[in-house]
Amino acid sequence: MITYDQCLAWDSEDPLKNFKDDFALPEDVIYLDGNSLGARPRKSLALAQEVITQQWGEDLINSWNKADWWGLPTRLGDKVAPLIGANAGETIISDSTSLNLFKVLSAAVSIQAETYPERKIIVAEKDVFPTDIYMIEGFIHLINQGYQLVLIENLDDLTETLASQQVAAVVLSHVNYRTGYLYDMAALNAHVHAHQALLIWDLCHSVGAVSIELNKTNSDFAIGCTYKYLNGGPGSPALLWVNPKLQNKVGQPLSGWWGHNKPFNMADHYEPAQGIRRFLCGTQPILSMSLIECGLDIFLNTDMQTVRDKSLKLTDLFMALVEQECAGFGFELITPASHQYRGSHVSFKHPNGYQIIQALIARGIIGDYREPEVLRFGVTPLYLSHADIWKAVQALKQVMHLGEWKQEKYQVRAQVT
Ligand SMILES: *Cc1c(COP(=O)(O)O)cnc(C)c1O
């Protein structure tokens, strides 16, 4: 039996127990949705005020130099680098994950077209977060060169598709947004490379929650959100990483002036910058981008192994408590039990999932719902405690036991779920 006192004892030994103070969270909320929109770092308010009143208000256009607005994409990229196993100068922050996928997919396909022009298959997962599929479809339609999207349902499908020797590029979500399944990055890179294909990693649901070693695992390309586990703020620009061996081999079609080799020469024609800057496009939302730094700075005071260890402890605890407290309510765990294949959220299937999540939110327990029938609980080690997990599962038990989810008001779907 796990008890509340046991949870409190674990909390007292938690090396990250004070990190919650770095976040401004409402008192009466247990936030289990940091995998969708990270919480607000306390310091972001003061920084937003400084950017607006001092940098924009007082220094005006001088801030491009004085506050190094121009350097933000690479400066912040270098702060993300230790979280993804990259070196300085290899990562940028810019645009959205969707746009960044377009850029790196185009780069991967053009590298492949030089050596293996007959390869026309792009592989993605059937149950990936759909924007990845939509962007690949748009790309294939635009270039109109006979490329074909093949959607795989599992690793056997991937192996079979790779064996055709027709695959140019593969796009995989490092952690699945619905189930929380985590790929073995090194093994998948080796598998895909053995078939002369290139692999793009979507890190949206892993960066900031799972240890990532892009260089050590010989990855090709990576993209990912900063507004989820990195706590960059709603809609904050995304990360883009390219293996340094590939960076200068290839351009990308959104060839805006920020990616130009000499942007202030106002040259007649585009000439790509050396290195990762060529993956930039145009002027960035500086307000939003500036705030990413507050989220990243919190990670400077710990390391990804400590974060990962606590994430696994809390997801283990969540699973064990649902089994202990909520047996008989019909929750089916769809997140891998094995640590090796688990990201940082826990998901259950339940036919009344949507209503149950609404009833939990009314109790201040914020998780979310994803079609079909999936209740998703994001575990963010920086601001959640073992006691929080205990309280969340107790609330879930009460919602089920009292039948709270059956109330009329929880049946209506909101526009954003
Ligand atoms: C959240 C998420 C995205 C979001 O893309 P945006 O362009 O920021 O809207 C993309 N891919 C995956 C796998 C995600 O989880």
The ligand as an ORCA input file, in Angstrom:
! r2SCAN-3c Opt
* xyz 0 1
  C       2.745     20.083    -29.926
  C       3.266     19.405    -31.139
  C       3.459     20.116    -32.330
  C       3.032     21.579    -32.381
  O       3.359     22.199    -33.540
  P       3.117     23.785    -33.673
  O       3.653     24.112    -34.989
  O       3.831     24.425    -32.524
  O       1.649     24.037    -33.531
  C       4.022     19.468    -33.404
  N       4.355     18.149    -33.343
  C       4.162     17.426    -32.212
  C       4.555     15.987    -32.155
  C       3.599     18.041    -31.089
  O       3.379     17.338    -29.988
*
